[in-house]
Amino acid sequence: MQKMSSEISMSLDGFITDPKASVGSPLEGNDPGRLHDWRFDAKTETDIAIVAELYASTGAVLMGKRMFDVGFEPWGDPPPFGMPVFVVTHEAREPLPMQGGTTYTFVTDGIEDALERTRAAAGDKNVGIWGGADIMRQYLKAGLLDEMQIHLIPVLLGGGIRLFEDFDPEGIELRRASSIETPGATHLRFEVVK
């Protein structure tokens, strides 16, 4: 059964980006990539398996416009997705095909239309929301998210964007489904209780 699952790395003080992250410099400032070292530089066999399972189970990705703007240049061509990516935005654009199987499709008709289109593209695989915080909060608040994966990183950033900033958790219940520890991260998976 197809699930909608978010996935993000977060510092111990709750930030998913560095305070100085911006378009063209997403990994500068207090966190020159430390939130993602577990995935790239400091990865273990367990970390590799977690990423492999994530890619194997996901058929299409949703993201917010800010995530796209900040990540587009550093991701390059081909970007790291290898699958369709739907960008929720207010700015209409033509689809942007890239090498490696990724086409960015810009959806302007809201989160439910974006989800419907992403589900169709994912086939029998899961839909992934891979950033950023605002779009994750919108889907969680709308009751459309099935699970959350948070990679808790043992760093303190002191600022940036918080995953749950100004978020009203009224009526939302999470149940821990798994917890895997590696030297660079504690990989938490939560089921959204419906």
C-alpha positions as CSV (number, residue, x, y, z in Angstrom):
1,M,0.0,0.0,0.0
2,Q,1.4,3.4,-1.0
3,K,2.4,5.7,1.9
4,M,3.3,9.3,2.1
5,S,6.4,9.7,4.1
6,S,8.5,12.8,5.0
7,E,12.3,12.5,5.4
8,I,14.6,15.1,6.9
9,S,17.8,15.6,8.9
10,M,17.5,17.8,12.1
11,S,19.9,19.1,14.7
12,L,19.4,18.4,18.4
13,D,18.0,21.9,18.9
14,G,15.4,21.3,16.2
15,F,16.8,23.0,13.1
16,I,16.7,21.6,9.6
17,T,18.8,24.3,8.0
18,D,21.7,26.5,9.0
19,P,20.8,30.1,9.8
20,K,23.0,31.3,6.9
21,A,21.7,28.8,4.3
22,S,20.4,30.6,1.2
23,V,20.1,30.2,-2.5
24,G,23.6,29.4,-3.8
25,S,25.0,28.6,-0.4
26,P,22.9,26.0,1.3
27,L,25.7,24.4,3.3
28,E,27.5,27.5,4.6
29,G,27.6,29.0,8.0
30,N,27.5,27.0,11.3
31,D,26.6,23.8,9.4
32,P,29.0,23.3,6.5
33,G,27.1,20.1,5.7
34,R,27.1,18.6,9.2
35,L,23.4,17.8,9.0
36,H,24.1,15.5,6.0
37,D,27.5,14.0,6.9
38,W,25.8,10.8,8.0
39,R,24.6,10.4,4.4
40,F,27.8,11.4,2.6
41,D,31.1,11.8,4.5
42,A,30.6,9.9,7.7
43,K,28.2,7.2,6.5
44,T,28.2,3.6,7.9
45,E,26.9,0.5,6.3
46,T,23.7,1.0,8.3
47,D,23.4,4.6,7.0
48,I,23.9,3.3,3.5
49,A,21.2,0.7,3.9
50,I,18.8,3.4,5.3
51,V,19.3,5.6,2.2
52,A,19.1,2.6,-0.2
53,E,15.8,1.6,1.4
54,L,14.5,5.1,1.1
55,Y,15.3,5.3,-2.6
56,A,14.0,1.8,-3.3
57,S,10.6,2.4,-1.7
58,T,10.0,5.9,-3.1
59,G,8.6,6.4,-6.6
60,A,8.2,10.2,-6.6
61,V,9.1,13.2,-4.4
62,L,7.3,16.3,-3.3
63,M,9.1,19.5,-2.1
64,G,8.4,23.1,-1.4
65,K,9.6,26.0,-3.6
66,R,12.2,27.2,-1.1
67,M,13.8,23.7,-0.9
68,F,13.9,23.7,-4.7
69,D,15.5,27.2,-4.9
70,V,18.1,26.5,-2.3
71,G,19.0,23.0,-3.6
72,F,18.7,23.3,-7.4
73,E,22.2,24.6,-8.1
74,P,24.2,22.4,-5.6
75,W,22.3,19.3,-6.7
76,G,23.4,19.8,-10.3
77,D,22.5,17.8,-13.3
78,P,21.8,15.0,-12.8
79,P,20.2,15.8,-9.4
80,P,20.3,13.1,-6.7
81,F,16.7,12.0,-7.0
82,G,16.5,9.8,-10.1
83,M,12.7,10.0,-10.1
84,P,10.0,12.6,-10.7
85,V,10.0,15.6,-8.4
86,F,6.9,17.8,-7.8
87,V,7.5,21.3,-6.5
88,V,4.6,23.0,-4.7
89,T,4.7,26.7,-5.7
90,H,2.7,29.7,-6.6
91,E,4.9,30.3,-9.6
92,A,3.8,28.6,-12.8
93,R,6.6,27.1,-14.9
94,E,7.1,24.5,-17.5
95,P,8.4,21.1,-16.4
96,L,12.2,21.0,-16.2
97,P,13.6,17.6,-17.4
98,M,17.1,16.8,-16.0
99,Q,19.5,13.9,-16.6
100,G,19.1,10.7,-14.7
101,G,15.3,10.3,-14.6
102,T,14.3,13.5,-12.7
103,T,11.9,15.9,-14.1
104,Y,10.9,18.9,-11.9
105,T,7.1,19.6,-12.3
106,F,5.8,22.8,-10.8
107,V,2.3,22.5,-9.2
108,T,0.4,25.6,-8.5
109,D,-3.0,24.2,-7.5
110,G,-2.2,23.4,-3.8
111,I,-1.0,20.5,-1.7
112,E,-3.8,18.1,-2.5
113,D,-3.4,18.4,-6.3
114,A,0.4,18.1,-5.9
115,L,-0.1,14.9,-3.8
116,E,-2.5,13.4,-6.4
117,R,-0.1,14.1,-9.2
118,T,2.9,12.7,-7.2
119,R,0.9,9.6,-6.2
120,A,0.1,8.9,-9.9
121,A,3.8,9.3,-10.8
122,A,5.0,7.1,-7.9
123,G,2.9,4.1,-9.1
124,D,2.9,1.4,-6.4
125,K,5.8,3.0,-4.6
126,N,5.7,5.6,-1.8
127,V,5.5,9.3,-2.1
128,G,8.4,11.1,-0.4
129,I,8.3,14.7,1.0
130,W,12.0,15.5,1.2
131,G,11.8,19.1,2.2
132,G,11.4,21.6,3.5
133,A,9.8,22.3,6.8
134,D,6.9,24.4,5.6
135,I,5.6,21.8,3.1
136,M,6.0,19.0,5.7
137,R,4.0,20.9,8.2
138,Q,1.3,21.6,5.7
139,Y,0.9,17.9,4.8
140,L,1.0,16.8,8.5
141,K,-1.6,19.4,9.5
142,A,-3.9,18.4,6.6
143,G,-3.8,14.8,7.8
144,L,-2.2,13.6,4.5
145,L,1.1,12.3,5.9
146,D,1.4,8.7,6.9
147,E,4.9,8.6,8.4
148,M,7.8,10.9,9.3
149,Q,11.5,10.0,9.2
150,I,13.7,12.3,11.2
151,H,17.5,11.8,11.2
152,L,18.5,13.4,14.5
153,I,22.1,14.7,14.2
154,P,24.3,15.4,17.3
155,V,25.0,19.0,16.4
156,L,23.6,22.3,17.7
157,L,23.0,25.0,15.1
158,G,21.5,27.7,17.3
159,G,19.4,29.1,14.5
160,G,17.9,28.4,11.1
161,I,14.6,26.9,10.2
162,R,12.9,24.6,12.8
163,L,10.9,21.7,11.5
164,F,8.0,22.5,13.9
165,E,8.3,26.3,14.2
166,D,4.9,28.0,15.0
167,F,3.2,24.6,14.5
168,D,-0.1,23.8,16.3
169,P,0.0,20.0,17.0
170,E,-3.7,19.9,17.9
171,G,-5.1,16.5,16.9
172,I,-1.8,15.1,15.7
173,E,-0.4,12.0,17.3
174,L,2.9,10.3,16.4
175,R,3.9,6.7,17.3
176,R,7.5,5.7,17.1
177,A,7.9,2.9,14.6
178,S,11.6,2.4,14.8
179,S,14.9,3.9,16.1
180,I,18.3,3.1,14.7
181,E,21.5,4.6,16.0
182,T,24.7,5.1,14.1
183,P,27.6,7.3,15.1
184,G,26.4,10.2,12.9
185,A,22.6,10.1,13.5
186,T,19.7,8.6,15.3
187,H,17.3,7.5,12.6
188,L,13.7,7.9,13.9
189,R,10.6,6.7,12.1
190,F,7.2,7.8,13.3
191,E,3.8,6.6,12.2
192,V,1.2,9.4,12.0
193,V,-1.8,7.9,13.9
194,K,-5.1,8.5,12.1
